[in-house]
């Protein structure tokens, strides 16, 4: 996979949450909609889609206060390659 993507792959060490910054941040965003006390079996597909929609339309400092949704579609629109969606 690393060769195909021309990218390095890194694995975080167990119990080293600081090595998984993006993952930990994403978990925090999800916990705003689905607290730890909530049973996952009780969450509907509609609730998941609503959370995904809100998270993907939330501006990020790292993206110059653009949303992941905006950035994705700019990349797709300006790419000479065709990406399946």
matplotlib code that plots the C-alpha trace (Angstrom):
import matplotlib.pyplot as plt

x = [0.0, 2.8, 4.4, 1.1, 0.3, 3.9, 3.5, 5.1, 3.0, 3.4, 1.9, 1.3, 2.4, -0.2, -1.3, 0.4, -2.6, -0.3, 0.9, -2.7, -3.6, -6.0, -7.7, -8.1, -9.4, -12.0, -13.1, -13.6, -15.8, -17.8, -18.3, -20.2, -22.9, -22.5, -21.3, -19.5, -22.6, -24.7, -25.1, -23.9, -26.7, -29.2, -27.8, -29.7, -28.2, -29.9, -28.1, -24.8, -25.4, -26.4, -23.2, -21.1, -22.7, -22.1, -18.5, -17.7, -19.1, -17.3, -14.4, -10.9, -8.0, -5.6, -7.6, -7.5, -10.9, -12.4, -14.5, -13.3, -16.3, -15.0, -11.5, -12.5, -14.6, -11.9, -9.4, -11.9, -12.7, -9.1, -7.7, -6.9, -7.5, -10.9, -11.7, -14.7, -16.9]
y = [0.0, 2.4, 1.9, 2.4, 5.6, 6.8, 7.5, 6.4, 4.5, 4.9, 3.0, 4.6, 2.8, 1.4, 3.8, 6.7, 8.9, 11.9, 9.9, 9.8, 13.5, 13.5, 10.3, 11.8, 15.1, 13.2, 11.1, 14.4, 15.8, 12.6, 12.6, 15.9, 13.9, 10.5, 10.6, 7.6, 6.8, 6.3, 2.8, 2.5, 0.0, 2.8, 5.2, 5.4, 5.8, 9.2, 10.3, 9.2, 11.0, 14.2, 14.1, 13.4, 16.3, 18.7, 17.6, 17.9, 21.4, 22.6, 25.1, 24.0, 26.3, 23.8, 24.3, 28.1, 28.1, 26.3, 23.1, 19.6, 19.6, 22.8, 21.5, 18.1, 19.6, 22.2, 19.3, 17.3, 20.3, 21.3, 17.8, 16.5, 12.9, 11.4, 10.1, 7.9, 9.2]
z = [0.0, 0.8, -2.6, -4.4, -2.5, -2.6, 1.1, 4.4, 6.8, 10.6, 13.4, 16.8, 19.9, 22.2, 25.0, 23.3, 22.4, 21.6, 18.6, 17.2, 17.2, 14.3, 15.6, 19.1, 17.7, 15.6, 18.6, 20.5, 17.7, 17.5, 21.3, 21.0, 19.2, 20.8, 24.5, 25.9, 28.0, 24.8, 23.6, 20.0, 19.2, 19.9, 17.3, 14.0, 10.6, 10.4, 13.5, 12.1, 8.8, 10.7, 12.8, 9.7, 7.8, 10.7, 11.3, 7.6, 7.4, 10.5, 9.7, 10.7, 11.6, 9.9, 6.6, 6.7, 8.3, 5.4, 5.9, 4.9, 2.5, 0.8, 0.6, -0.9, -3.6, -4.5, -4.9, -7.0, -9.2, -9.8, -10.3, -13.8, -12.5, -12.2, -8.7, -8.0, -5.2]

ax = plt.figure().add_subplot(projection="3d")
ax.plot(x, y, z, "-o")
ax.set_aspect("equal")
plt.show()
